[in-house]
Amino acid sequence: MRTALVIGTGLIGTSVALALAQRGVVVHLDDHDPEQARTAAALGAGTEEPPAGAVDLAVVAAPPAHVASLLADAMTRGVARGYLDVASVKGGPRRELEARGLDLSAYIGTHPMSGREKSGPLAATADLFEGRPWVLTPTRDTDTEVLNLALELVSHCRAVPVVMDADAHDRAVALVSHMPHLVSSLVAARLEHAEESAVRLCGGGIRDVTRIAASDPRMWIDILSANPGPVADLLSDVAADLDGTVRALRALQSSDEDKRGEGAAGIAEVLRRGNAGQVRVPGKHGSAPRAYEAVVVLIDDQPGQLARIFADAGAAGVNIEDVRIEHATGRQAGLVQLMVEPKAAPALSAALRERGWALRQ
């Protein structure tokens, strides 16, 4: 691939363009908002100048509702040898293109499974997709050259290609992305009018659950409008589980011992199922999840503290598998959880104590 046209210079489109430009591909940028395209160009993502002829690959990076029309326009004009989109929904856009009677041998639907809560070109990075799955949805009609161009794009972005059927993809992202986003928003909505005294008690748990609720609502309306059925089906199942959980909690309030027992059993089953589902979430580098032990260190909120901890852990010969930080309320300090292999925890704890760190049990 020597040339590409990126149509849509938001977070995903600009990140694709940055990754391609870094690999020596001549990238042309196009956006309905010229200012956004200028911003992407200023970041080094490519040029606003239109290509003189057909490019090797056109990448449409737009909300699902606009993908088909933009692809149809680009294909009718013959701007590229191959075409793909990076929208988060795949079945609908392809069916709309088929309804327009277009030859889809030069097209493949794709979806990079990566993003941020922030949107726009200023949030883009060339390494946004590194190590992340990138779904490709070829059909029997997809030209081999177009599939190879898509695989080359994924390679340039240092992502991991995953081949799926388009409708299976839409059901999968409803489960692992779209439904969880709505649930996160529903939990975060409980905080909107909560007492300030309650909000001040927010800790790591509520932050984890509500983090993705900070995303742009306009973008999510576009996404959910393109995949409403599978998401609604999943939320219906969640609603049934919520109803059962409410009944179990009410039973725990009963003065009847048998009802309290039934309530406790109901809650235990919900928690058991949650444990069973959570362990299926892939761990580091997509491997099977592993259980780590936390070494908790109290630190001051000052420059260089984390670097010191990591250096001391390295000197002790211990690899930090993951890090979590919980900031203290009302003081410039926090707790750092260093996640390590269980067998390494005693050695790390001893080494950190020797170097003057305060550890918490």
PyMOL commands that set and color helices and strands:
alter all, ss='L'
color gray80, all
select helices_A, chain A and resi 11-22+34-42+64-77+91-99+104-106+121-123+144-156+166-189+196-199+204-214+217-225+228-252+257-278+284-286+305-315+342-354
alter helices_A, ss='H'
color red, helices_A
select strands_A, chain A and resi 3-7+26-30+55-60+80-85+107-112+133-137+160-163+293-300+322-327+333-340+358-360
alter strands_A, ss='S'
color yellow, strands_A
deselect
rebuild
show_as cartoon
